[in-house]
Amino acid sequence: MSLLDTWADTPALVYGRYLDLLAVNLLGEALFSWLGSETSLITAMFLNPTAQHFYRDWAVIAQGCVAALRAAN
């Protein structure tokens, strides 16, 4: 059992430096099921049209993703 699995009431996702999904708990999988097998949040944000429906303020979230990538380099 991982630490994430102990958070049964909280969706938890762990992303790496370049916003690649590293780990997720069961509730996180359920909430972010729209990601499918995609493990890159950047790819999902800009190529998966469902992202714009999932995130109410998609433009703000997208800007944050780009800023995180810039900060990682």
N, CA, C and O atoms as a MOPAC input file, in Angstrom:
PM7 MOZYME 1SCF
protein

 N      0.84900 1    -1.18100 1     0.00000 1
 C      0.00000 1     0.00000 1     0.00000 1
 C      0.88800 1     1.23500 1     0.00000 1
 O      1.84400 1     1.32400 1     0.77000 1
 N      0.56200 1     2.19700 1    -0.87700 1
 C      1.33900 1     3.42800 1    -0.94000 1
 C      0.71200 1     4.49700 1    -0.04400 1
 O     -0.42200 1     4.35800 1     0.41600 1
 N      1.46000 1     5.54100 1     0.18900 1
 C      0.96000 1     6.65600 1     0.99700 1
 C     -0.29800 1     7.24600 1     0.38000 1
 O     -1.23200 1     7.59800 1     1.10100 1
 N     -0.33600 1     7.35800 1    -0.94200 1
 C     -1.51700 1     7.91500 1    -1.60900 1
 C     -2.76600 1     7.08800 1    -1.33600 1
 O     -3.86200 1     7.63600 1    -1.22100 1
 N     -2.60900 1     5.79200 1    -1.23300 1
 C     -3.75900 1     4.92100 1    -0.98200 1
 C     -4.36600 1     5.13100 1     0.39700 1
 O     -5.51700 1     4.76100 1     0.62900 1
 N     -3.61300 1     5.71600 1     1.30800 1
 C     -4.15900 1     5.97200 1     2.65500 1
 C     -5.08800 1     7.18200 1     2.66900 1
 O     -5.81300 1     7.39500 1     3.64000 1
 N     -5.07100 1     7.97600 1     1.59800 1
 C     -5.95400 1     9.12900 1     1.48800 1
 C     -7.19900 1     8.73200 1     0.72300 1
 O     -7.38700 1     9.14100 1    -0.42300 1
 N     -8.02800 1     7.95500 1     1.33500 1
 C     -9.20400 1     7.39700 1     0.67600 1
 C    -10.28000 1     8.45000 1     0.38800 1
 O    -11.11100 1     8.25200 1    -0.49800 1
 N    -10.27300 1     9.55400 1     1.11900 1
 C    -11.29800 1    10.59100 1     0.94900 1
 C    -10.81600 1    11.79900 1     0.15200 1
 O    -11.53900 1    12.78600 1     0.01800 1
 N     -9.60200 1    11.72300 1    -0.37400 1
 C     -9.01700 1    12.85000 1    -1.09500 1
 C     -8.41300 1    12.37500 1    -2.41100 1
 O     -7.59100 1    11.45900 1    -2.41800 1
 N     -8.81100 1    12.98900 1    -3.53000 1
 C     -8.14600 1    12.63500 1    -4.78500 1
 C     -6.71000 1    13.15400 1    -4.74800 1
 O     -6.47300 1    14.31900 1    -4.42800 1
 N     -5.76600 1    12.29300 1    -5.07400 1
 C     -4.35500 1    12.68500 1    -5.01500 1
 C     -3.64000 1    12.26200 1    -6.29100 1
 O     -3.72900 1    11.11500 1    -6.72700 1
 N     -2.92900 1    13.22200 1    -6.87600 1
 C     -2.10200 1    12.97400 1    -8.04800 1
 C     -0.74000 1    13.56700 1    -7.76400 1
 O     -0.63800 1    14.64800 1    -7.18400 1
 N      0.29400 1    12.87500 1    -8.16300 1
 C      1.65900 1    13.36000 1    -7.99300 1
 C      2.24700 1    13.54800 1    -9.38100 1
 O      2.29500 1    12.61600 1   -10.18400 1
 N      2.69100 1    14.76300 1    -9.64800 1
 C      3.28900 1    15.09200 1   -10.93900 1
 C      4.76600 1    15.35400 1   -10.77000 1
 O      5.20800 1    15.85500 1    -9.73500 1
 N      5.53100 1    15.01100 1   -11.79800 1
 C      6.95800 1    15.27400 1   -11.81200 1
 C      7.25800 1    16.69000 1   -12.28200 1
 O      6.35500 1    17.49900 1   -12.49200 1
 N      8.50500 1    16.96100 1   -12.43800 1
 C      9.00600 1    18.28400 1   -12.80200 1
 C      8.38800 1    18.82000 1   -14.09800 1
 O      8.12600 1    20.01700 1   -14.22300 1
 N      8.15900 1    17.92300 1   -15.05300 1
 C      7.60600 1    18.32900 1   -16.34200 1
 C      6.12500 1    17.98200 1   -16.47800 1
 O      5.61500 1    17.80600 1   -17.58400 1
 N      5.44600 1    17.88500 1   -15.33600 1
 C      4.01400 1    17.62900 1   -15.24800 1
 C      3.60700 1    16.27800 1   -15.83400 1
 O      2.53100 1    16.13700 1   -16.41500 1
 N      4.48300 1    15.29600 1   -15.67100 1
 C      4.14500 1    13.91900 1   -16.01200 1
 C      3.57800 1    13.24900 1   -14.77500 1
 O      4.12000 1    13.39400 1   -13.67900 1
 N      2.50300 1    12.52700 1   -14.94800 1
 C      1.84900 1    11.85300 1   -13.82400 1
 C      2.72400 1    10.71400 1   -13.31800 1
 O      3.06800 1     9.80300 1   -14.07100 1
 N      3.07900 1    10.77100 1   -12.04800 1
 C      3.93900 1     9.75800 1   -11.44500 1
 C      3.16300 1     8.76100 1   -10.61100 1
 O      3.50500 1     7.57900 1   -10.57300 1
 N      2.11500 1     9.23000 1    -9.93800 1
 C      1.32800 1     8.36000 1    -9.06400 1
 C     -0.06400 1     8.95400 1    -8.89200 1
 O     -0.25600 1    10.16400 1    -9.01600 1
 N     -1.02200 1     8.09700 1    -8.60700 1
 C     -2.40000 1     8.54000 1    -8.41000 1
 C     -3.10900 1     7.53300 1    -7.50700 1
 O     -2.83800 1     6.33400 1    -7.57300 1
 N     -4.01400 1     8.02400 1    -6.66900 1
 C     -4.79500 1     7.09800 1    -5.84800 1
 C     -6.13100 1     6.80000 1    -6.54900 1
 O     -6.41400 1     7.35600 1    -7.61000 1
 N     -6.92900 1     5.93900 1    -5.96400 1
 C     -8.17100 1     5.50400 1    -6.60200 1
 C     -9.14800 1     6.64800 1    -6.85200 1
 O     -9.75800 1     6.72200 1    -7.91800 1
 N     -9.29600 1     7.52800 1    -5.88600 1
 C    -10.21100 1     8.65900 1    -6.05900 1
 C     -9.68400 1     9.63100 1    -7.11300 1
 O    -10.46400 1    10.21700 1    -7.86400 1
 N     -8.38000 1     9.80100 1    -7.16900 1
 C     -7.77200 1    10.62600 1    -8.20700 1
 C     -8.00700 1    10.04000 1    -9.59000 1
 O     -8.28400 1    10.77200 1   -10.53900 1
 N     -7.89700 1     8.71800 1    -9.70600 1
 C     -8.18100 1     8.04500 1   -10.98500 1
 C     -9.62500 1     8.27700 1   -11.40800 1
 O     -9.90600 1     8.51100 1   -12.58300 1
 N    -10.53100 1     8.21200 1   -10.44800 1
 C    -11.94900 1     8.40000 1   -10.76500 1
 C    -12.21900 1     9.84100 1   -11.20700 1
 O    -12.91800 1    10.06400 1   -12.19600 1
 N    -11.67600 1    10.81000 1   -10.48700 1
 C    -11.91600 1    12.21300 1   -10.80300 1
 C    -11.27500 1    12.61400 1   -12.12500 1
 O    -11.85800 1    13.37500 1   -12.89600 1
 N    -10.09200 1    12.10800 1   -12.38300 1
 C     -9.36500 1    12.45800 1   -13.59700 1
 C     -9.43200 1    11.35400 1   -14.64100 1
 O     -8.49000 1    11.16400 1   -15.41000 1
 N    -10.53200 1    10.63200 1   -14.67100 1
 C    -10.68400 1     9.52500 1   -15.63000 1
 C    -10.62700 1    10.02700 1   -17.07000 1
 O    -10.31900 1     9.25300 1   -17.97700 1
 N    -10.91600 1    11.29500 1   -17.29200 1
 C    -10.86900 1    11.85500 1   -18.63600 1
 C     -9.45600 1    11.83400 1   -19.21600 1
 O     -9.29100 1    11.94700 1   -20.43100 1
 N     -8.42800 1    11.69100 1   -18.36300 1
 C     -7.06200 1    11.59400 1   -18.85200 1
 C     -6.81400 1    10.29400 1   -19.60800 1
 O     -5.92200 1    10.21900 1   -20.45300 1
 N     -7.60900 1     9.27300 1   -19.29900 1
 C     -7.39800 1     7.97000 1   -19.93600 1
 C     -6.01000 1     7.44500 1   -19.61200 1
 O     -5.60500 1     7.43900 1   -18.45000 1
 N     -5.29000 1     7.01200 1   -20.61200 1
 C     -3.93900 1     6.48400 1   -20.38500 1
 C     -2.86600 1     7.56400 1   -20.50700 1
 O     -1.67500 1     7.27400 1   -20.39500 1
 N     -3.28300 1     8.80200 1   -20.73600 1
 C     -2.33000 1     9.91400 1   -20.87300 1
 C     -1.65100 1    10.18700 1   -19.53800 1
 O     -2.32000 1    10.29200 1   -18.51000 1
 N     -0.34800 1    10.30000 1   -19.54700 1
 C      0.37700 1    10.59000 1   -18.31200 1
 C      0.99600 1    11.98500 1   -18.30100 1
 O      1.60500 1    12.38200 1   -17.30800 1
 N      0.84900 1    12.72900 1   -19.38800 1
 C      1.38700 1    14.08600 1   -19.45700 1
 C      0.24800 1    15.08600 1   -19.33000 1
 O     -0.64200 1    15.14500 1   -20.17800 1
 N      0.28900 1    15.86700 1   -18.26100 1
 C     -0.74700 1    16.88200 1   -18.07800 1
 C     -0.68300 1    17.92400 1   -19.19200 1
 O     -1.71700 1    18.43200 1   -19.62600 1
 N      0.51100 1    18.24100 1   -19.65200 1
 C      0.65600 1    19.22500 1   -20.73200 1
 C     -0.03800 1    18.72900 1   -22.00200 1
 O     -0.79400 1    19.47100 1   -22.62800 1
 N      0.21500 1    17.49800 1   -22.37400 1
 C     -0.42300 1    16.93900 1   -23.56800 1
 C     -1.93000 1    16.93000 1   -23.41000 1
 O     -2.65700 1    17.30400 1   -24.33100 1
 N     -2.40300 1    16.50700 1   -22.25300 1
 C     -3.84500 1    16.44700 1   -22.01400 1
 C     -4.47300 1    17.84300 1   -22.04800 1
 O     -5.56100 1    18.01700 1   -22.59500 1
 N     -3.80000 1    18.82800 1   -21.47200 1
 C     -4.34700 1    20.18500 1   -21.41300 1
 C     -4.55900 1    20.79000 1   -22.79400 1
 O     -5.54100 1    21.49600 1   -23.02600 1
 N     -3.64100 1    20.51400 1   -23.70500 1
 C     -3.68600 1    21.19800 1   -24.99100 1
 C     -4.19800 1    20.33700 1   -26.15100 1
 O     -4.55200 1    20.87300 1   -27.20100 1
 N     -4.24100 1    19.02800 1   -25.97800 1
 C     -4.68600 1    18.17300 1   -27.07500 1
 C     -5.97600 1    17.41100 1   -26.79100 1
 O     -6.58700 1    16.86300 1   -27.70800 1
 N     -6.39100 1    17.37300 1   -25.53900 1
 C     -7.62000 1    16.67500 1   -25.17900 1
 C     -8.72100 1    17.71900 1   -24.95700 1
 O     -8.66500 1    18.46900 1   -23.98200 1
 N     -9.72000 1    17.77800 1   -25.84400 1
 C    -10.77100 1    18.79300 1   -25.70300 1
 C    -11.56500 1    18.68700 1   -24.40100 1
 O    -12.18700 1    19.66200 1   -23.98000 1
 N    -11.55300 1    17.54000 1   -23.77000 1
 C    -12.26000 1    17.36600 1   -22.49900 1
 C    -11.67400 1    18.25700 1   -21.41200 1
 O    -12.38300 1    18.64400 1   -20.48300 1
 N    -10.40200 1    18.58500 1   -21.51400 1
 C     -9.75800 1    19.43300 1   -20.50000 1
 C    -10.45800 1    20.77700 1   -20.37700 1
 O    -10.59400 1    21.30800 1   -19.27500 1
 N    -10.90200 1    21.32900 1   -21.50100 1
 C    -11.56100 1    22.63900 1   -21.45300 1
 C    -12.92200 1    22.56900 1   -20.77000 1
 O    -13.42200 1    23.58100 1   -20.27800 1
 N    -13.51700 1    21.39600 1   -20.73700 1
 C    -14.78900 1    21.21700 1   -20.02500 1
 C    -14.54500 1    20.86900 1   -18.56000 1
 O    -15.32200 1    21.25100 1   -17.68500 1
 N    -13.46000 1    20.14100 1   -18.30100 1
 C    -13.14700 1    19.71800 1   -16.93200 1
 C    -12.73500 1    20.90700 1   -16.06400 1
 O    -13.19200 1    21.05000 1   -14.93000 1
 N    -11.86500 1    21.75800 1   -16.61500 1
 C    -11.38100 1    22.92800 1   -15.86900 1
 C    -12.24300 1    24.13900 1   -16.21000 1
 O    -12.25600 1    24.59600 1   -17.35200 1
 N    -12.94700 1    24.64600 1   -15.23700 1
 C    -13.83000 1    25.79700 1   -15.44400 1
 C    -13.04000 1    26.99500 1   -15.98200 1
 O    -13.48900 1    27.67700 1   -16.90300 1
 N    -11.87300 1    27.24200 1   -15.40700 1
 C    -11.00500 1    28.33700 1   -15.84000 1
 C     -9.81900 1    27.75800 1   -16.61200 1
 O     -8.66300 1    27.92000 1   -16.22000 1
 N    -10.13400 1    27.07900 1   -17.72000 1
 C     -9.10700 1    26.38100 1   -18.48000 1
 C     -7.94500 1    27.29400 1   -18.86100 1
 O     -6.79000 1    26.88200 1   -18.75100 1
 N     -8.21100 1    28.49200 1   -19.29500 1
 C     -7.14300 1    29.39900 1   -19.72800 1
 C     -6.16800 1    29.69300 1   -18.59300 1
 O     -4.95800 1    29.75400 1   -18.81200 1
 N     -6.68300 1    29.87400 1   -17.39700 1
 C     -5.83200 1    30.14400 1   -16.23500 1
 C     -4.98600 1    28.91500 1   -15.91500 1
 O     -3.78900 1    29.03800 1   -15.65300 1
 N     -5.59400 1    27.73900 1   -15.93300 1
 C     -4.87500 1    26.49800 1   -15.65100 1
 C     -3.81500 1    26.25400 1   -16.72000 1
 O     -2.69300 1    25.85700 1   -16.40300 1
 N     -4.16400 1    26.49000 1   -17.98300 1
 C     -3.21300 1    26.30400 1   -19.08200 1
 C     -2.01200 1    27.23500 1   -18.91900 1
 O     -0.87200 1    26.82000 1   -19.12900 1
 N     -2.26300 1    28.48400 1   -18.54800 1
 C     -1.16000 1    29.42600 1   -18.30600 1
 C     -0.27200 1    28.93900 1   -17.16700 1
 O      0.95100 1    29.06100 1   -17.22700 1
 N     -0.89500 1    28.38700 1   -16.13200 1
 C     -0.13300 1    27.85000 1   -15.01100 1
 C      0.74000 1    26.67500 1   -15.41900 1
 O      1.86600 1    26.54000 1   -14.93900 1
 N      0.23000 1    25.82900 1   -16.29800 1
 C      1.01400 1    24.69400 1   -16.79500 1
 C      2.22500 1    25.17400 1   -17.58500 1
 O      3.32800 1    24.65300 1   -17.41600 1
 N      2.02200 1    26.15400 1   -18.43500 1
 C      3.12700 1    26.70300 1   -19.22000 1
 C      4.14700 1    27.36400 1   -18.30000 1
 O      5.35100 1    27.20800 1   -18.49800 1
 N      3.68300 1    28.08900 1   -17.31200 1
 C      4.58800 1    28.73500 1   -16.35200 1
 C      5.39100 1    27.68900 1   -15.58600 1
 O      6.57900 1    27.89000 1   -15.33400 1
 N      4.76300 1    26.58100 1   -15.21400 1
 C      5.46300 1    25.51500 1   -14.49500 1
 C      6.54500 1    24.89600 1   -15.36700 1
 O      7.62900 1    24.57900 1   -14.87800 1
 N      6.26200 1    24.72100 1   -16.65200 1
 C      7.27900 1    24.18900 1   -17.55800 1
 C      8.45200 1    25.15700 1   -17.70300 1
 O      9.61100 1    24.74300 1   -17.70900 1
 N      8.14400 1    26.43000 1   -17.81800 1
 C      9.21800 1    27.43100 1   -17.92700 1
 C     10.07000 1    27.45000 1   -16.65700 1
 O     11.29300 1    27.56800 1   -16.72700 1
 N      9.43800 1    27.33800 1   -15.53400 1
 C     10.17100 1    27.36400 1   -14.26300 1
 C     11.03700 1    26.11400 1   -14.08100 1
 O     12.05400 1    26.15500 1   -13.38900 1
 N     10.63400 1    25.01200 1   -14.69900 1
 C     11.37600 1    23.75400 1   -14.56300 1
 C     12.66800 1    23.76500 1   -15.36200 1
 O     13.55000 1    22.94100 1   -15.11900 1
 N     12.79300 1    24.67700 1   -16.30300 1
 C     14.00200 1    24.71400 1   -17.15300 1
 C     14.98000 1    25.75200 1   -16.68500 1
 O     16.04300 1    25.91400 1   -17.28500 1

